[in-house]
């Protein structure tokens, strides 16, 4: 039986370069989870904002782990900074290795990334830095939608002003239709509105590189995006979906939803969670032991 009120655990993790990353776990009380889901959060936020999603995944039989990316949340680094340029990839590889080491043999690992985290997770898979069994992308930042002037700036600023950090321009009102989500974001001291020159360059160049590899995609992937997204250009997800093999990538647009699909208002979030559960059910069947536990629980 999964306790819906069980606290998550927060622990430090030392990355390969000695920097501190904050890990958050939503564990199950037994070793028979269907899979472990590793969460990668978006720009200016932290993984603690995914508590509702993590607990929903727990209820479906998935162990969940997440971490605050460098320059975010409880992890080290200047807010929104990125040095060196491959840090986010190296950090994710470290986290994947550490997570695999504590998973039961044969248990699948599912990467789930949102927005910037979706871009990081997709690039990680595209480069085959570590094997994963499945990938879920939520409103991934695959199309920066930059003008020629902006492209020039992201090409030059990291070299001349590597520590420059500017406002992201994120309007919390466009995150979700749920007023409570918007209010919580605005009041959260662990959220920030900074993006450094290096991180801007990473976003600008990595998204198109991922889309360019879509036709060769081989990892089972659920791609979901918000049709009414004002923070990430939906065109990137649409382009990836058109190019990717349909037998490998299941793509679904939620036309009226805002950017944060998993933190949307109930009427917009319900079909998102239904699509996620259906896709995970097809790829991560419940182990026999989990089925017995669920049956015993249902009989009480």
C-alpha positions in Angstrom: 0.0 0.0 0.0 1.3 3.4 -0.9 1.0 6.1 1.8 -0.1 9.3 0.0 1.1 11.4 2.9 4.5 9.8 3.2 7.2 12.6 3.1 9.7 12.7 0.3 13.4 12.7 1.2 15.9 15.4 0.4 19.6 14.5 0.3 22.8 16.0 -1.1 24.7 14.6 -4.0 28.2 15.4 -5.0 28.6 15.7 -8.8 31.8 14.7 -10.6 33.3 18.2 -10.4 32.6 18.4 -6.6 29.5 20.6 -7.0 26.5 19.9 -4.8 23.2 18.8 -6.3 20.1 18.3 -4.3 18.3 14.9 -4.7 14.6 14.4 -3.9 13.1 10.9 -3.6 9.6 9.7 -3.4 10.3 6.0 -2.6 7.9 3.1 -2.5 7.8 1.0 0.6 8.8 -2.2 -1.2 11.3 -3.2 -3.9 8.8 -4.2 -6.5 8.2 -0.9 -8.3 7.3 -1.2 -12.0 10.1 1.3 -12.8 12.0 4.3 -11.5 11.0 7.6 -12.9 13.8 10.3 -12.9 12.4 13.8 -13.1 14.3 16.7 -14.7 12.7 20.1 -14.0 12.5 23.3 -16.0 14.1 26.7 -16.1 13.9 28.8 -12.9 12.2 26.2 -10.8 13.1 23.1 -8.7 12.0 19.5 -8.5 10.0 20.0 -5.3 7.3 21.5 -7.5 6.6 18.1 -8.9 5.3 16.6 -5.7 1.8 16.1 -7.1 3.1 14.3 -10.2 5.5 12.2 -8.1 2.7 11.1 -5.8 0.5 10.2 -8.7 3.4 8.1 -10.1 3.8 6.4 -6.7 0.1 5.5 -6.7 0.6 3.9 -10.1 3.5 1.8 -8.8 6.6 3.9 -9.8 9.5 4.9 -7.6 10.3 8.5 -8.3 13.6 10.5 -8.0 14.4 14.0 -9.0 17.1 16.6 -8.6 17.6 20.3 -8.7 19.7 21.2 -11.7 22.8 23.3 -11.3 22.0 26.9 -10.6 18.5 26.0 -9.4 16.7 25.2 -6.2 18.9 23.7 -3.4 21.7 22.9 -5.7 24.9 24.8 -6.1 25.8 27.5 -8.7 24.7 31.0 -9.5 21.0 31.1 -10.3 20.5 30.4 -14.0 24.2 30.1 -14.7 25.9 27.3 -16.7 29.6 26.6 -16.8 31.0 24.5 -18.4 28.6 24.2 -21.4 28.2 20.4 -21.0 27.5 20.5 -17.2 23.8 19.7 -17.4 24.6 16.5 -19.5 27.4 15.4 -17.1 25.2 16.0 -14.1 22.4 14.0 -15.5 24.8 11.1 -16.3 26.0 11.2 -12.7 22.5 11.1 -11.4 21.5 8.2 -13.8 24.6 6.2 -12.7 23.8 6.7 -9.0 20.1 5.9 -9.5 20.9 2.7 -11.5 23.2 1.6 -8.7 20.3 1.5 -6.2 17.7 0.1 -8.5 16.8 -3.6 -8.5 18.4 -5.5 -11.4 16.3 -5.3 -14.5 14.0 -2.5 -13.3 13.4 0.0 -16.1 14.5 3.6 -15.8 12.2 6.3 -17.3 13.5 9.8 -17.8 10.8 12.5 -17.5 11.8 16.0 -18.4 9.7 19.2 -18.5 10.6 22.4 -20.5 14.3 23.0 -20.1 14.4 19.6 -18.4 12.8 18.1 -21.4 15.5 19.6 -23.6 18.2 18.2 -21.3 16.6 14.7 -21.2 16.0 14.6 -25.0 19.6 15.7 -25.7 20.9 13.1 -23.2 19.0 10.4 -25.1 19.9 11.8 -28.5 23.6 11.6 -27.6 23.1 8.1 -26.0 25.1 9.2 -23.0 23.5 6.5 -20.9 20.9 3.9 -21.8 17.4 4.5 -20.6 14.3 2.3 -21.2 11.8 5.1 -21.9 11.5 8.9 -22.1 8.7 11.3 -21.4 8.9 14.9 -22.6 6.5 17.6 -21.3 6.5 20.9 -23.2 10.2 20.5 -24.1 12.2 23.6 -25.1 13.0 22.3 -28.6 12.5 25.6 -30.5 14.0 28.7 -29.0 12.3 30.9 -31.6 15.2 33.3 -31.8 15.5 36.3 -34.1 18.8 36.9 -36.0 19.7 39.5 -33.4 19.1 37.0 -30.6 21.1 34.3 -32.3 24.0 36.7 -32.7 23.8 37.6 -29.0 23.8 34.0 -27.8 26.7 33.2 -30.1 28.9 36.0 -28.7 27.8 36.8 -25.2 29.0 33.6 -23.5 32.5 34.4 -24.8 32.7 38.0 -23.8 30.4 38.1 -20.8 30.2 34.5 -19.5 28.8 35.5 -16.1 26.1 37.8 -17.5 22.6 36.8 -16.3 19.4 38.4 -17.4 15.7 38.1 -16.6 14.0 35.1 -18.3 10.9 37.1 -19.1 8.7 34.2 -17.7 5.2 35.5 -16.8 3.8 33.1 -14.1 0.3 33.9 -15.4 1.1 31.7 -18.4 2.3 28.7 -16.5 -1.2 27.2 -15.7 -4.9 28.0 -15.7 -4.8 27.2 -12.0 -4.6 30.4 -9.9 -3.2 28.4 -6.9 -0.2 27.2 -9.1 0.5 30.7 -10.2 0.4 32.1 -6.6 2.6 29.3 -5.3 5.2 29.9 -8.0 5.3 33.6 -7.2 5.7 33.0 -3.5 8.3 30.2 -3.9 11.8 31.5 -2.8 13.4 28.6 -4.6 12.1 29.8 -8.0 14.1 32.5 -9.9 13.9 34.5 -13.1 17.6 34.4 -14.1 19.2 32.9 -17.2 22.9 33.2 -17.9 24.6 33.7 -21.3 25.9 30.1 -21.2 22.5 28.6 -20.5 20.8 30.7 -23.1 23.4 29.4 -25.7 22.7 25.8 -24.6 19.0 26.2 -25.1 19.4 28.0 -28.5 21.7 25.3 -30.0 20.5 22.1 -28.3 16.9 22.3 -29.3 17.5 22.3 -33.1 20.1 19.6 -32.7 17.6 17.3 -31.0 15.0 18.0 -33.7 17.6 17.2 -36.3 18.0 13.7 -34.8 14.3 12.9 -34.6 14.2 10.7 -37.7 16.7 8.3 -36.1 15.0 8.2 -32.7 15.0 4.7 -31.1 14.1 5.1 -27.5 10.3 4.7 -26.7 9.1 8.3 -26.1 5.9 10.0 -25.0 6.0 13.6 -26.3 3.3 15.9 -24.9 3.0 19.6 -25.4 0.7 22.5 -24.7 -1.0 24.0 -27.7 -1.6 27.3 -25.9 2.0 27.5 -24.6 3.3 31.1 -24.4 6.6 30.2 -22.7 8.0 27.5 -25.0 7.3 27.5 -28.8 5.1 24.5 -29.6 6.6 24.4 -33.1 9.6 22.5 -31.8 7.5 19.7 -30.5 5.4 19.6 -33.7 8.5 19.4 -35.8 10.0 16.6 -33.7 6.7 14.7 -33.9 6.5 15.0 -37.7 10.1 13.7 -38.2 10.2 11.0 -35.5 9.2 7.3 -36.2 5.6 7.0 -35.1 6.2 3.5 -33.7 8.8 4.9 -31.4 7.5 8.3 -30.5 3.9 8.8 -29.4 3.1 12.5 -29.8 0.1 14.3 -28.3 -0.8 18.0 -28.2 -3.2 19.4 -25.6 -4.6 22.3 -27.5 -6.0 24.5 -24.7 -3.4 23.8 -22.1 -0.8 26.2 -20.8 2.9 25.4 -20.4 2.9 23.3 -17.1 0.9 20.3 -18.2 1.2 18.4 -14.9 0.3 21.5 -12.9 -2.7 22.6 -15.0 -6.2 23.1 -13.7 -8.2 19.9 -13.2 -10.0 20.0 -16.5 -6.8 20.5 -18.4 -4.6 18.2 -16.3 -7.0 15.1 -16.4 -6.3 14.1 -20.0 -2.6 14.7 -19.5 -2.4 12.3 -16.6 -4.6 9.8 -18.4 -2.3 9.8 -21.4 0.8 9.4 -19.2 -0.7 6.5 -17.3 -1.9 4.7 -20.4 1.5 5.1 -22.0 3.4 3.9 -18.9 1.0 1.0 -18.4 1.9 -0.2 -21.9 5.6 0.0 -21.4 6.1 -0.8 -17.7 3.7 -3.6 -16.8 3.2 -4.2 -13.1 5.4 -7.0 -11.7 3.5 -9.9 -10.3 4.4 -8.9 -6.7 3.0 -5.4 -7.3 -0.2 -6.9 -8.7 -0.6 -9.0 -5.6 0.0 -6.1 -3.3 -2.6 -4.0 -5.2 -5.1 -6.9 -5.1 -4.6 -7.3 -1.3 -5.1 -3.6 -0.8 -8.3 -3.6 -2.9 -9.7 -6.4 -0.9 -9.4 -4.6 2.4 
